[in-house]
Amino acid sequence: MPVFKLPLSGDVVQSINPITSFFSPTGGQFGLVNITVGQSSAPEVEKDLLSDVASYGKQIGQVADALLAVIEHLEAHPGHALGQDKAIIAFKELMHSVATVKERHGRTACRPKRR
């Protein structure tokens, strides 16, 4: 379960740059909840991707759905050995758990086929 902390409830870290804080009316902070994406070689690209394209969750979800489709396509061929791979088994269990949560919230989900 993710950890949720209210403002000023612990582990509060804020970088203060006197120049940007002085010249920016908001000080670079736009709300109570802000996401720091860490070190990036192109932070403006990341910001635009998150605001204009898709959240990290949606991006990861679509990659996971595509990977699941590839795995199941490969498993459909005779003589596959993917079903015994621990990483594939763990991935499918993760996808089942994700699908369960999505369905609980009324969202569509790709659920792996059971074998």
C-alpha positions as a printed Julia matrix, in Angstrom:
115×3 Matrix{Float64}:
   0.0     0.0     0.0
   1.41    3.44   -0.9
   2.39    5.82    1.86
   0.28    8.97    1.97
   1.48   11.97    3.93
  -0.32   15.2     4.47
   1.58   18.49    4.19
   3.92   19.03    7.14
   3.43   15.46    8.39
   7.03   14.34    7.98
   9.78   13.86    5.42
   9.12   17.32    4.0
  11.89   18.35    1.66
  11.83   21.53   -0.38
  14.58   22.98   -2.5
  14.68   26.74   -2.23
  16.44   28.66   -4.95
  16.51   32.35   -3.96
  16.62   33.54   -7.57
  13.63   31.55   -8.85
  11.72   32.08   -5.61
  12.18   35.83   -5.86
  11.36   36.19   -9.56
   8.59   33.59   -9.77
   5.23   34.59   -8.24
   4.56   31.01   -7.15
   8.12   30.06   -6.3
   7.9    27.1    -8.67
   5.23   25.38   -6.56
   1.75   25.13   -8.03
  -0.27   23.28   -5.41
  -0.38   21.32   -2.2
   0.73   18.14   -3.95
   3.79   18.36   -6.17
   5.64   15.55   -7.88
   9.4    15.62   -8.12
  10.5    13.43  -10.99
  14.1    13.29   -9.81
  17.1    14.04  -11.94
  16.31   14.33  -15.63
  18.43   15.33  -18.58
  15.34   17.05  -20.04
  12.94   18.13  -17.27
  10.87   20.29  -19.63
  10.24   17.26  -21.87
   9.14   15.2   -18.85
   6.84   18.0   -17.69
   5.24   18.26  -21.14
   4.86   14.5   -21.44
   3.11   14.29  -18.08
   0.81   17.22  -18.76
   0.12   16.68  -22.49
   0.47   12.94  -23.15
  -0.01   10.6   -20.19
   0.84   10.07  -16.53
   3.58    7.63  -15.58
   0.92    5.15  -14.51
  -0.81    5.27  -17.88
   2.5     4.95  -19.75
   3.58    1.95  -17.65
   0.11    0.41  -17.93
   0.14    0.55  -21.73
   3.65   -0.92  -21.89
   2.58   -3.72  -19.52
  -0.55   -4.45  -21.59
   1.56   -4.63  -24.77
   4.12   -6.9   -23.09
   1.34   -9.18  -21.9
   0.01   -9.42  -25.48
   3.49  -10.37  -26.75
   3.97  -12.98  -24.01
   0.6   -14.58  -24.7
   1.28  -14.59  -28.45
   4.6   -16.36  -27.89
   3.01  -18.84  -25.47
   0.43  -19.8   -28.11
   3.15  -21.44  -30.19
   4.02  -25.06  -29.41
   7.23  -25.72  -27.52
   7.31  -22.43  -25.63
   9.13  -22.32  -22.31
   7.81  -18.98  -21.09
   5.27  -20.49  -18.72
   8.0   -21.77  -16.39
  10.05  -18.56  -16.3
   9.88  -16.99  -12.81
   9.89  -13.44  -14.2
   6.97  -14.2   -16.52
   5.03  -15.88  -13.7
   5.65  -12.87  -11.42
   4.66  -10.46  -14.2
   1.38  -12.3   -14.81
   0.6   -12.31  -11.08
   1.26   -8.56  -11.0
  -1.02   -8.05  -14.01
  -3.79  -10.06  -12.28
  -3.47   -7.85   -9.19
  -3.51   -4.67  -11.29
  -6.56   -5.92  -13.21
  -8.39   -6.66   -9.95
  -7.83   -3.12   -8.66
  -8.77   -1.54  -12.01
 -11.97   -3.58  -12.24
 -12.88   -2.64   -8.65
 -12.79    0.99   -9.81
 -14.79    0.31  -12.96
 -11.82    0.54  -15.35
 -11.06   -1.84  -18.18
  -8.07   -4.08  -17.63
  -6.0    -6.62  -19.51
  -6.02   -9.81  -17.47
  -3.6   -12.65  -18.31
  -5.08  -15.93  -19.44
  -4.87  -18.66  -16.83
  -3.1   -21.88  -17.89
